[in-house]
Structures are given as structure tokens and as C-alpha cells.
Amino acid sequence: MFGMRRPLRRALSLGLPTAWGATAITYKMTCPLAQQDGLGARLVTSAVFFVVGTGLIQHVRQTLLRELKQVRRVAGAAQSVLLRPLPPRVEGLSVAAAQLSADRGALVGGDLYEVIATEHGVRVVMGDVRGHGLPALGTVAALLGSFREAVHDEPDLDGVLRRLERALARHLRERHREEHPASGRPPDTPVAEEFVTVLLLEIDAEGGVRALNCGHPWPYLLRGTEVGPLARSEPLPPLGPFPLPPELPATHCGHLRRGESLVLYTDGAEDVRDARGRFFPLAETLTKAVHDHPVSPEQILRTVLRALLRHTAGRPTDDIALLVLRSQPPHRPAQGARGSDTCGSAARARPATTPGQPTTSPTSP
């Protein structure tokens, strides 16, 4: 049945304009009224051609609207494959995520995130590809595909990061070969302008958090009604321009205790400006969001998104992704939990950073 509809639609798309045009020509050539020069005849002729022109415009409009709906359906399908909807709960963690695309009409951009439960713990990725909109989709697909395989295969977090680095380099070489077939062979190293910021987290059964950060903003830790960065250590360079160092020790960030939340985000959430050039105060907004404690990840997400849309007047200039993880396991105090925070005072609750000032701005998409 579907196969019969497509030829019918093609015939209508060609036949209706032809019929309107034939009607106008037939009237002009055969109708005696159209041959007269009187005012009444001219008015009738103008009315006929006005109706014909309006019909053609309406037909073109309807055709374009159908094509736009089809494109949006395809974009929605691509989004569901690349950034598939996250489950509301993963191994004791409540999860909520959302993104805003800078390209008007686009459903997907250059940001990526994923949360997967593995035998090594819950593993999380948040990334930001240089650029935004449809051109960044290929890189997002390459990295997410590699991450979803590597988290189950690699026992350590550094192995996952090295797999992502190889996937990115392979994708850039293949893309260069497709874009420049006359060059003979792909470049030995990826293009310097192409890079991706990546944050990897691993949360074990006791709530212990380990991280590897390549040029990405550190998440915010929400502890009670206080907000502070999960860590303050200097991140590695973004993936792409420079190779990873031989040693990749993970940063130990203490424990995510019951009722505490992590807010992961791409730098667009802090670097985006309003009409007066002011940065978005993400830390201040999170502090307001947790004022009435406790709050769910969905409530935090809604509060931040509303504030972002108000700040940008509904037109963000950068892709923005947000991911909220809240620990809700059975209450089992971890051994030595009080003294296990090894990210210094960063893992313990701190006052929010100065409103309007981004903590980091490693990349631009």
C-alpha cells in the first residue's frame, strides 16, 4: 500500500501545477472574454490568473511542508539512534537528560552523552564535538558507537578513553579520504582543527566516583542545598590535536552518597550569552533549583532549561546538553566514606561559583 502512495504523490505533485497552468492558458486562448480590452474583461482575467497563481503557491507550500515534516521525522529517528532516550533509572541512579541545538530546526547537534551499567560499574560519557548541527553528527556517531562497545570490554577507564581516541582518529581519516579523494592517501594525523572534549565517569556499587577528563567542564556536585564542582584538577587536552599521554591515572572524586546529584553539561550551558553579553549563571541557577530540597533530576533539568531559554530569548547560539544523575540506592554507608574524598575540598560541598562566570570554556562548538 505504501509503495502505491509514493507514485500517486509524485503524479499529484506534477499533475496539479500542470493542471493549473493548463487552465490559465486555456482561458486565455479560448475564452472570448479574455480577448476583450474592456475594464470588466480585464478584471475577470486578472481574477482568473490570481486564483491560478494562488493555487500554485498553495500547492508549493503544502509540498514544502510535507518535505519539512519528513526531514524532521528522519532527524528524530537519527536522534533516537545516536542519543537514544536514557532509562529513568540505572543501577541505583536516577537519570534525566536533555539537549538544545543551536541550529534552528535541527533536533541533534554536536553534543553526546550516554549512561551504561556494566560489570565494572555505571559508566558515563559527556562530550562536545567542535561545531554543531548536522556536520557534527558523523563524529558523534563514531564516538558513541565506540563508547558503547568499550565500556563492556575495558576493565579500566583509561582503556575506554584510548578506544575513543582511536575511533575519533579513524573517523577523521575516513572523512578526509571521502572529502579529498585526489589526495591519494589519508593524513597521518587528524586535522588539527578537529577536536572533541570528553568526560568519562565511573560510579561503582558503593558510590565511588572516578573520572577522566579531556578538556571538558567538570560536573557540578549537588549536596543538599549546596552546589560545587566535582573536582578542580586540570583536565587533559581535548581529543584530536594531541595524543594521550602514556599514563592515564583516573581522578578519584570521593563518593556520590544517597540523595546527592551530579550535573554534567557541555560548555554551551555556561558560555551562552544574553542580549547584553552576560554569561548564563549555571551555578546560581542550580543553587536555586535545589533550594527546596529534595528535588528530582527532572525538576533540576526543567529549572535549568527554562532559565536557559529565558536567558537566550529562546535562541541559543551553541549546542547545550545536560545530564543529571542522582544517587538513590538503599542506604548503606560506605566504609570510610567520610575520609574518602580525594578531590580535596572540591568533592565536599562548596558555595556556588560567582554567578555569570563560566568555570571552564575549553571549546566552542
GIFENSUL-V388518 format. One record per helix or strand of 3 or more residues. SS is the DSSP state (H for helix, E for strand). FROM is the first residue (numbers start at 1). TO is the last residue. If there is no record, write none. Layout:
# GIFENSUL-V388518
ss=SS from=FROM to=TO
ss=SS from=FROM to=TO
This chain:
# GIFENSUL-V388518
ss=H from=2 to=30
ss=H from=32 to=35
ss=H from=39 to=82
ss=E from=93 to=100
ss=E from=111 to=118
ss=E from=121 to=129
ss=H from=133 to=153
ss=H from=157 to=179
ss=H from=181 to=183
ss=E from=196 to=203
ss=E from=208 to=214
ss=E from=220 to=223
ss=E from=226 to=229
ss=E from=251 to=255
ss=E from=261 to=265
ss=H from=268 to=271
ss=H from=282 to=289
ss=H from=297 to=311
ss=E from=320 to=327
ss=H from=337 to=339
ss=H from=344 to=346
